[in-house]
């Protein structure tokens, strides 16, 4: 046994420093990869084993590397205006930076055995900035990384304390006991580091905060598996595994992990932050599994453990909003904002709840306040979208279009909003703008039929019947069972004089979906083609489905007239006039309520003109039918 000469075994001499202390000159206009090198050492005492000494030297090297990385990452966050505390930077650094062991050297300095371990770490500025931005905005990951950082500090103090105890011991039994205790603490430290990296892999690798990536989930599972081998009873490992299962939508398995963590409370004395986070994640699993009532109980349990937390209030708010309980949702979001006034997602939730409750003015104010808080892309998108919807509710189409465009600049591949913007532009009469948005929507979701149907409608209004038919054919090819696509294609073919083609498309549409208007269209084509008896059958089928469909009575009147059935024709024309006059009155009332320049108003005018033309035509025919 080596003789201890009154010196404590020391942890911590940096032999290589790769980064300067000050980074004020760094400008990250382009991606930069920085390599950090550090060497840690441990001077063995009489009661140390080489294996433990190497672990302690490696621990020291990682500490030095992470300190340097933290200094560099702090400069990145300052440039990006992330407004993080040093504690948050330390926590995120531990999760983001992977430190790799490179070499181990044994030397003798006098009678002291010194072990030195060299490590490296690489930092990609773009990747790190994106990861930190994702982590700082993800409440679950942020909370757990801060908890793990605090646990690491406690564990390192325990390692130093156990190392100090070993120095003075002479009994082999006591040395063995304390050595095992130190090894257990080192194991927990290693597990804590693996778990921190797992959280980062899971929730800090996607460019879209609301989802993890397959690659991130795979990396997280590998890290969690390593941690489980070392210490399967570590609560942090089970918590991370539950979070991973939540991301994989394996909610029942996730619930088991979270409940296992809660059972560990009496054994490990978990901090309130960990208990509250476990309750929140259990609530998310229950909500994902379609059990909202139980989820609400878990969120409320989290608040009892950590009353100052805003997160559970927000989750309660969104869950209550989904259930249509607007008043309760509003109350929860207001509580969240009392505890965290700078939470843009709570502003969005409150704005959304207020809008649903009919308080559009305050909703608009909430959305605008949220946008002033520098939200991330996901929340900013939601705020702009919500603001656009609110403006649409009060009839401010111009402001609505502007907000929808702002939202789509942040997330250009959002198909549903792209379609909403296109329809809003069409309503305002901007058919060119609508056409472009429908075109983009067709590229965002190439398998979707609706953009092509709308593109065809606009092309028809422009007089480009050939172009319209091409769009309708594309729609029918993409979804052969879409009755509307076949119906519109039939109408276009009929306008071009291809009655046989039109009749074939109408028949296809009716096989797919019996509809009164489709029967009328088929009847019109058959009547024009000289197949009057078949046309009469189609008009009657339309009236059976919808007795007040004016077009069927009009067509039936013409068909009866062609067959010389004057009395029957007179009756159908009379029915048509009754229905047409009622429609004209209704159109006039609606027209007075809409913007005269809107696409909807244009449609009303066109419909009214067609009705008046037909009314005049029928009134001219009726005298011919007198007996």
Order of alpha helices (4+ residues) and beta strands (2+ residues): beta-alpha-alpha-beta-beta-alpha-alpha-alpha-alpha-alpha-alpha-alpha-alpha-alpha-alpha-alpha-alpha-alpha-alpha-alpha-alpha-alpha-alpha-alpha-alpha-alpha-alpha-alpha-alpha-alpha-alpha
